[in-house]
Amino acid sequence: MGCVASKLEEEEVVSICRERKRFLKLAVERRYVLADAHCRYYQALYAVAAAIKLFEARHSSPSSPFLITFPPPSPPSPPIQNVISNPMFLQQEPSESTQEAIACDSVDSSTPSDSSEEEEEEEEEKQQDTKREEQVCGYFYMQMSPSTPSPQKEFGWDFFNPFDGVRPEEEQKGLTVIDTPARGRELLDALKDIEDHFIRAYDSGKDVSRMLEASRVHMLSGNSTKLIQAITWHRSSSRSSSCKSLVASSSKSSSTWTEYKNDLFDDCGGMNSGSHSLTLGRLYAWEKKLYDEVKAGDSTRKIYERKCSQLRNKDVRGDDELSVDKTRAAVKDLYARILVAIRSAESISKRIQKLRDEELQPQIMELLKGLMQTWKIMLESHQTQNQILFEVKSFTCPSYGKFCNESHRLATLQLEAELLNWRACFGEYIMAQKAYIEALHGWLSKFVVPEVEFCSRGRRSAPPCPANGPPLLITCHDWLSSLQKLPDETVSRAMKSFGKDIKALWVHQGEEQQQKRKVDGLAKELDRRILAFQKAENRVLEFKLSEQKPEPDGQHQDEYLTEKRDLLDMFRRKLDVEKEKHHNCMQETQRVTLNGIQTGFSSVFESLTEFCKASLKMYNDLVNYSESAEKAGNPSYIEGGSQVEEEDGSR
C-alpha cells in the first residue's frame, strides 16, 4: 500500500507542476491582453471626446476651425477604422453653389441678386486665406451634384427668396424645442464640459497603462523564447530586480536590450516594485524548469523502483553475487540522482516562492492601488457628466445652423461609431481583467496541497478559497469574486441603447435632408416658372401695345395669363406645404437630438457611476485586506511541490 500511495503522490506532483506551468503561461499571455484592453478602453474614451467635439462643432459657429484636433494620445495604439478615416472630412469648404443662402448677421444683408463681382473676388480671397473656416449662414448649403448647373442669380432659387413674408414667420417661430428656463443649460454648451471630463477620464488611465507596460505589448512578442532564456538563470535579491538586473546582465551580450536599456523605465513603463511583465516571465521560466526537473525525477524514480524490484528478485532467487552487486550499484546511483533532482526542485521552488512573495505580491498591490485611484477619478468624472446633463433644458441651433447638412450626419455617424467602439472596449476590458485574475488565481491555488488529500483519487482541484494559502491567493480569489458581481451588463445595455438613439437621430437628419432637397427642387422650379410667366406677360404686353391683332386674340392671351397665374399660385401653395413639412422635420430632429443625447447619455453615466462605485469599493477592500494581511504576517500554508519532494527525499 505504501508503494501505491508513493506512486500516486509522485504522479500528483507532476500533475500539479504541469498545471502550475499551464496557468502561469495563461497569466503571461492574458497580462498582455489586459494591458492592451486597458489601453484600448481609455483610447475609446478619448475617441468619444473627439466625436463629441466634432458633433458640437458641426452645430455651432462656423467660424470655429473645421479641422478638429486633439493632442496625440499617449501611448499610441493602432488606429481604429471608423466612419471618418480621412481627415479631409473635417476640412470641407462650401462650393460656389452653396454660398447662396439667406443673409444673416455674419455677412452682408443684401440678397444674392445684389452681389457684385468685387464681392465675389473678396470672397475668393477670403476663402484662400482661411482654408479651415466656413462662411455660411441662414439656410445650410446643399450637396449638389456636379452636373447640376448653378441657378441664375437674378432670382436666387433658395426657397425662401420668392416669399419675403415667410422669412419673418420662420424667424419668429425659432428653433428651440423647449423654452429655456433662466438657469437651464443649452445642450451644445453642456457637451463641451462633458468632452472635457472624457479627456480627464482618459488621462486617469495613464498610470495603470504604465504599470501594465501597455507600450511594450507587441515589442517582445517575437523574442519571447530568448527573453525567457535570458531571465531564467539570473538571480536577484532586490525587489525590482526583475527589470533592472536583466538589463545589467544582458547588456553585454544582447544588442536588443542595450537598445532598450535607457528607455525601459521611462517609455516602456513599469512599477516602483519592478516590471510586472518580466516578473511573470521569470516565474514562467522557473515553472517550466521545475516541471522539467520533476518530470525527469519521476522518470528516474520509475527506473529506480524497477531496479529495486529486480534486486529483491535476485536476492530471493539467490543469483550470483556479481550480478546482485551490479544491480545494487545501479540502485544506489539512481537513488543519488533522485536526491539531486529533489534538491534541484526544492531550490527552484524556493526561487519561485521568493519571486511570488517579494516581487509579484508588491506589484499586484501597486496595481490595485493604481486601479483604485483611476476609478476614483472616473467616478468623479462620470458623476459630474451626469449632473451636467441633468441641468440641460434646451437645444438651440444658431440662425446659421438651423438646417441639417451632410457634415451634421457624418458627425452623428462618427459619434455612433465611437459609442459602439466604447461599448466593445468596455466589455473586452472587463473580460480581460477577469481572465487574467482567473489565470493568476489558478496558478496560486496549486501552491496549496492538503496532506490528507495526497492519495485521494477523487480530488480534482484545490478548495475555492483555502484559509492556509498564500496571502496573494486570498487577494486574487476575492478579486475574481468581486469582478463577477460588478454591474457591467447594465453599463453595456445603456451604451447599446444610447447607440440606437444616435442612430435614430441620424435617420431623422436624413429625412430632414431629403425634405430639404425636395423643397429646394420645388423652389428652383418656382423660379423657373416665375421667369417663364414674366416672359409670357411681357409678350402679351407687347402684343397689346402693337394693336395689330383683333380683340378676341387679346382676350385669349388674358385668359392664358390668368391660367398661368393660377397655376403659379397653386405651385406656391404646394411649396408652402412642403416648407411647413420641412420646418416640422427640423423641429423633430432637434427634439430627437435633445432627448436622445440627454436621456441616452444620462443613462450611460448613471450606470457608469454605479459601476465605478462598485469598482472603487472592490479595489479599496482588496487593498485594505492586503495591507492588513501584510501587517499580521503571512498565514501558514503548505507548498505542494516542496512538501512532496521532501517526502521523496526521506524515502
Secondary structure, 3 states (H helix, E strand, C coil): CHHHHHHHHHHHHHHHHHHHHHHHHHHHHHHHHHHHHHHHHHHHHHHHHHHHHHHHHHCCCCCCCCCCCCCCCCCCCCCCCCCCCCHHHHHCCCCCHHHCCCCCCCCCCCCHHHCCHHHHHHHHHHHHHCCCCCCCCCCCCCCCCCCCCCCCCCCCCCCCCCCCCHHHHHHHHCCCCCCCCCCCEEHHHHHHHHHHHHHHHHHHCHHHHHHCCHHHCCCCHHHHHHHHHHHHCCCCCCCCHHHHHHHHHHCCCCHHHHHHCCCCCCCCCCECCECHHHHHHHHHHHHHHHHHHHHHHHHHHHHHHHHHHHHHHHHHHCCCHHHHHHHHHHHHHHHHHHHHHHHHHHHHHHHHHHHHHHHHHHHHHHHHHHHHHHHHHHHHHHHHHHHHHHCEEECCCCHHHCCCCHHHHHHHHHHHHHHHHHHHHHHHHHHHHHHHHHHHHHHHHCCECCHHHCCCCCCCCCCCCCCCCCHHHHHHHHHHHHHCCCCHHHHHHHHHHHHHHHHHHHHHHHHHHHHHHHHHHHHHHHHHHHHHHHHHHHHHHHHHHHCCCCHHHHHHHHHHHHHHHHHHHHHHHHHHHHHHHHHHHHHHHHHHHHHHHHHHHHHHHHHHHHHHHHHHHHHHHHHHHHHHHHHHCCCCCCEHHHHHHHHHHHC
